[in-house]
Amino acid sequence: MPSTQAALDRESAHEREDFVRGLSERHIQLIAIGGAIGVGLFLGAGTAISRSGPGLLAAYAIGGIAIFFIMRALGELLTYRPVAGSFASYAEEFAGPFAGFVTGWSYWFMWVAIGMAEITAVGVYFHYWFPGLPQWIPALATLAVLYAANQIAVRLFGEVEFWFALIKVVAIVAMMGIGLAVILFGVSDLGPTAGVGNLWSHGGFFPTGLLGVVLTLQIVMFAYQGVELVGVTAGEAANPARVLPRAVNSVVWRILVFYIGALAILMAVLPWDQFQPGVSPFVLVFEKIGIPAAAGIINFVVITAAASSCNSGLFSTGRMLYTLAQFGQAPAAFGQVNRRHVPATAITASAAVMLVGVALNYLAPGHVFEWVTSISVIGALWTWGMIMFAHLRFRQAVAAGRVPASPFRMPGAPLANWLVIGFMVLIAAFLSLDAGTRIALYVAPVWFGLLAIGYRMIRQPRFMAAE
């Protein structure tokens, strides 16, 4: 197995040759926004609201603080060395080859699970128009279309994701505007029943107690998955030193507006106890307001949101397998790109595994969404925790004079690093409190056990040597 420094040098050299910096600033900004707005907000929020009521806003605020520090730590690492492998590469450099191996494969695992969740959501959303349509059919069709788009060129991925993200942003802003009109002027069939009083007049701000808030933290952190996607775009971003810090800094207002702001308006328009698990709160609110056509439009928007996230999943898993191959930690074929500078074999492998999600939609359509979202959180918690740990070690290396400092620094280090890592451990423990999310704790030891076995195998020179 190659040394860490040799692998890092080869990774950078191969990226300069294999990838083109075809993602402009508008692509990166909208990809960053799109990564933060997905099915966790559009569909998962229905379940979260029904469990915790308005207290969900506190859960999103707590999770948002952790995400802010994670993104600032990632931003500092990205401006130090912008590569497509991102956190796996930094884990390799600052925490060792095993940490890089586990991080890369766990991030791949996370996005494969997210992809399964997103195509599941598409199947659920299609029931709004076609109640009798089997859930697996639109799931399969969505995966096939996005796979084809990702095989063509990175710029096409950027354009598709740009327009998907723009649709989501415009829809949420429009929903918030209509919701405010309903709250302030009573412009709807709801009349005077809509108002900010709904946030505390139906059992209080914490109607299900603090435990209800705790039980929603898994859903909240699933909703935040994808904000780190900007790190994976680093290897193909034009002018990364200028673009990446801007994208990272926009995370805070995105969280305030698109999560806390939007959900506060939803629960002010409609009391929390009218939201249902498995039903998009956005669609439900527009139906209750008395604009059925708008509800249909929002249903289309949430389909594009789910497709957008799956699109990002195919992109990120392909680039992560590419990086793992450069480190000699995945089959060498995954480290090759086609004539359009796309890691086609790696993307194909990821899409093939996502087909498991199609099968689950056929076999257990009522349970698959909760299963795969819970499982994906394990990969996210590891990735986010490793970003904070790698950043901590990076700062130590800077202090020792081994690597140059980054001009874009995370505030609060090293205390913030340890607090966020502790928060990630708590979220993992909270998964045990609910029967629906406990499956993640059964899968996690199996997954990490397989990684330990795989790592021992790749250390054998004859097994998976990189070129």
N, C-alpha and C positions, 0 to 999 in steps of 0.2 A: 504494500500500500504506500503511495507516495507521501513524502513529508508535507506538513501543513503549508509551509512557505512555497514549496514547489507547486502544490495544488493551487494555491492562491495566484501565483504567477501565471500558471497555465490557464486558470479561469479567466483572468483579465485579458490575456493574449487571445484566447479563443473568442471571447465576447467582441473584442475589437474587430475580429475577422468575420465572425458569424452573424452578428446582429447589426441592424441599421437603426440609427436614432430617429425613428419615424414618428415618435409621439411628441406633438407640439405642446405648448403650455395649455392651450384650451383643452386638449385631450387629457393631460395630466390632472388638471383641476376638476374636470367633470368625472374622470375615473375615480378620483379621490372622493368626490361627493357621492357618486354611484355606489362606491364600496361601502359607504356609511348608511345608505338607504336601501334596504332590501326587504325580503319577505319577513324578516324578524319584526319589522315595524308594521308592514301592511297586513300580515296575517297573524303573526305571533302575538301582537299587541292585544288582540281580542281575548286570548287565553289569559294573558298577564293582567289585563284590566279586571276580568271576572274573578281573579284570585286575590288581588290586592286593592282594587278600587283606586282612588286618587293617590294613594300611597305609592303607586307605581312611579309617580314623578320623582319621588325621593330615591327610588332604586335607580332610575335613569341618571339622576344627578350624581349619585355615588359612583356608579359605573363610569360615568362621563369624566369624572376627575381622574380616575385610574387611566382611562384611555388617553387623556391629555398628556400625562407624564410618559406613557408608553410611546406615543407619537413623537413627543419632543426628543426622547432618547433615540428613537429610530431616526429622526431627522438629523441628529448630531452624527450618528454613524453613517448615514447616507452621504452627508457632505464630506465626511472623511474619505469614503471610498464608495462611489456609486456603482454597484454591480447588480445584475439581475438576480443573483442568488440571495442578496440582501441578508436577512437575519440568519440563514443557514451559513452563509459565508462568514458573518461576524462571529457566530457561535464557534465555527471551525477555528477562526483566528485567535479568539480571546478566551475560549473555554475548552478547546481541544477537539480532536477529530470525532470522538464519540458524541459530544454535544452537537457538533455540526451535523452528523449523521442522523441523530434522533430528531433534531429540529427540522431538517429538510424533509425527512419522510413524514413527520407528524404534521407539518404544514400541508404537504401533499394530501395526507389522509383527511385533514380538516376540510380542505376545499372539495375533495371528492364527496365527503358527506354533505357539505353545503350544497353542492350541485344536485345531489339526490333530493335534498329538501326543497330546492327551488323548482325542480321539475315536478315534484309532488304538488307544490303550491299551484303550479300552472294547471295541473289536472283538477285540483279543487276549485280553482276559479272558473274553469270551463263549465262546472256544474251550474253556475249562475245562468248560463244561456242554454246549456244542453244537460239537463238533470240526469238523463239516462245514459250519457256517454261514459264508457269505462274510463276510469282515472288514468290508466296506463297509456292510453292512446295519445292524448295531447302531451304527456310526459315524454314519450318516445319521439314524437314529431319535433318537439322543442329541442331535444338533445341533438337530433340529426341536423337540424338547420344551423345550430350554433357551432357544432363540430365543423361543418363545411365552411362557415365564415372564418373560424380560427385557423383553418388550413391555408388560407390564401395569402395574407400579408398582415404584418403588425399594424399598418396604417388602416386597414379595413377594420381590424378589431377596434382600433381607437375611434374610428368614425361610428361604428355600431354602438359602442359603449357611450360615446358622446351624446348621441341622440336618445338612447335609452335613458341616460341619466337626466338629460334635459327634460324629457317627458315627466319623469318623477318629480323633479324640482318644480316645474310649472304646476303640476297637479296638486302638490302639497301646498304651494303658495295660494293657489286658487281656492282650495278647500279651507285654508285658514282665513282667507278673506271672506268667503261665504259664511263660515262659522262665526266670525266676528260680527257680521251683519245680522245674523240670527240672534246672537247674544245681546247686541246693543240696541237693535231696532225691532226685534221680533218678526223678521221677514221670513216666515215659514209657517207650515201647518202646526208646528210645535207651540207657537204663540209664546205666552209668558212662562211656560215651563222651562225654557232654556235660559240659562244664566250662570254666572260664576258661583252662585250658591250651591249648584249641584256638586261642587268639589268638596263640600263638607256637610251638606244637609241630608245625606242618605247614609247615616251611620257614622259620620265623621270622616276626617281625612284618611284615617287608617281603619276602615270598617272591618277588616279581617285581622287586625292586630299587626304587630311587627313581624310575626311569623309569616303572614301573607306577603309582606314585602320581601322577606328572605327567600321565600319559595319562588319569587319571580326573578331573582337575580340571574338564574341560569338563562331565562328567556331574554333578559336585558343584555347579558353578555353575548348571547347568540346574535342579537340584533346589531351589536357593535362589530361583529366579525366582518372583516373586509376593509376596515379603515386602514389597516396596515398594507393594503394592496399597492399603495403608492410606492412602497419599498421595492416591490417586484418590477415596477416599471422603470426603475432607475437605470438599468442597462440599456434601455431603448428610449430614454428621454433626451430631447434636445436641450442643451444648456442646463444640466441637472443642478449645478451650483445655485442657479437663480430660481428655477422652477420648483424644486423639491421643498425648500423651506417655506415657500408661499403655500403650497398644498398642505403641508403639515400644520401650519399656523391657522389654516381655515377650519381645522377640526373643531375648535371650541365653539365658534358661532354656529357651525353646522349642527352640533349636538343641541345647543340651546334652541335653535329655530325648528329644526326638522324632527326632533324627538320630543323634548320637553314642551316646546311651544305648541306643536301640533296635537300632542296627546292631551294637554291641558284644555285646548279648545274643544276637542272631541268630547271630553268628559264634562265640559261646561254645557255643551249643546244637549247632550243626552246623559242621564244619570248612569253611573258606572254599572249598576245592577241590571241594565238592559243589554249589555254587551255579552256575547256568547263565544265560547271556545270554538275555533275552527271557522269563524265568520269574520271577514275583514271589517274592522271597525269603521273604516272609511266608507265602504259600500253601505253599511248599515245606517250610518248617520245621514247619508244622502237620501236613502229610502225614507227615513223617518222625517226628514225635512220636507219631503213631498216633491222631490225632483227625481223621478225614476230614470229619466234619460241620463241625468248626471251620474246616477248610480251605475248605469251601464258603462259610461265613459270611464269612471273610476275603476270599474272591474277590468277594463282594458288596460288601464294604467298599471294596476297591480300585476297583471300578467307580464307587462313589459319589465316591471321591477324584478320579478322572479327570473325572467329570461336574462336580464342584465347581469344579475348576480351569478347565474350559471355560466354566462359568457365569460365573466371575470374568473370564474373557477377553472375553466378550461385553459385560459391564458396563463394563470398563475401556476397551475400544476405542471403545465408543459415547461415553463421556465425553471421551476424548482427541480424537476427531473433532469433537465439539462445541466443545472449546476451540480447536482449529485453525481452525475456521470463525469463531470470535469474533475471531481474530487476522487473518482474511482469508487464511489459508493452506490452506483447504479449501473446497469448494463451500458456498455459503451455506445450502443445504438441510440440511446436517449440523448447523448451529447452531440448528435449530428443535426444539422439544419438542411432544409431543402433549398432549391435555387431561389426561393422567395424569402430566404432568411428566417424561416419558421421551423421550430423544433417539432416537425410533423410526427415523428414516431412517438415522442413523449406525449404529445397531445392525444394521439390515437390510443395509447395505453390508458390514459386517464379517462377518456370517453368510454372505453370498453368497461372499466370498473364501474363507472356511473350507471351502466346498464343494469347493475344490481338494483339500483333505485327503481328502474322500470319494473323489474320483477317483483319487488316489494309492493309496488303500487297495484300489481295484479293480485298478489297473495294476501296482503294485509293493508288495504287502502285506508282503513280507519286509524291505524297506529303508526304508520311509517314516518309521518312528519315528526312526531314527538321523539321517536327512536333516533332518527338520524340527526336531529338538531341537538339532542343531548350528547350524542357521541361526538359530534363535531366540536363541542365546547372543550372536550379534553385536549384536542389538538391545539385549539386557540389558547387555552390556559398555559400549555407548555411553551408555545411560541412567544406569547407576550411575556411570560416569566423569563424566558431566555433572552429576549431583547433587553430587558432590564438588567439581567446579570452580565450580558456581554458589554453593555454600556458601562456598567460598574468597572469591569476589568479594563475596558478601553480607557476610562479616566485614570486608572492606576498606571496603565502603560504610558499615557501622556505625562503623568507626574514623574515617571521614571525616565522620561526622555527617549523612550523606545519608538514612539509613533508621534506624528505631528498632531497638534490640537486642531479641533474643528472650529470654524467661526460661528457655528450655529449650536449653542449650548443649551442643554436641558437644565432648568432651574431645580434647586432642591436636592441635588445629588450630594452624598450618597443615601441620605435618609429616605428620600422619595423612592429610590430603587427598592430598598428593603420593605417599605410599607406596601408598595404595589405587589411585590412578590408574595408577601404575607396575605394580601387580599386575594390573589390568585389561588392560594392554598385553601382559603376559607370558601371560595366559590366551589372548589372541588369537593369539599366536605359537605356543603349544602346540597349537592346533588343527591346525597343519600336520604334526604328528608322527604322526598316525593317518589312514589312508586314508579311514576312515568319516566323520571330522569335517572333512576337508579341503574338502569341498564348501562349507562356510560361507565359506571364504576365496575361493572362486570367485564366490559370490553377493554377498559384501560390496561389492566395487568396483562391481558392476553396480547394486546398490541405492543406494549413495551417489552414484553417477554420475547415476542417475535423479532423486535428490533435488536435486542441483545444477541439473539442467535444469529441474525443476519450480519451484525457487525463482526462477530467472531469469524463468520464465513468469509467476509470480504478481506479480512486480514491475512487470509491464505493467498500467497502470490499467484497461485494458478487459477483462482476462482473468478475474480472480476477486475483484472488489472486495467487501468485506464491507459489510453495511448500516451 
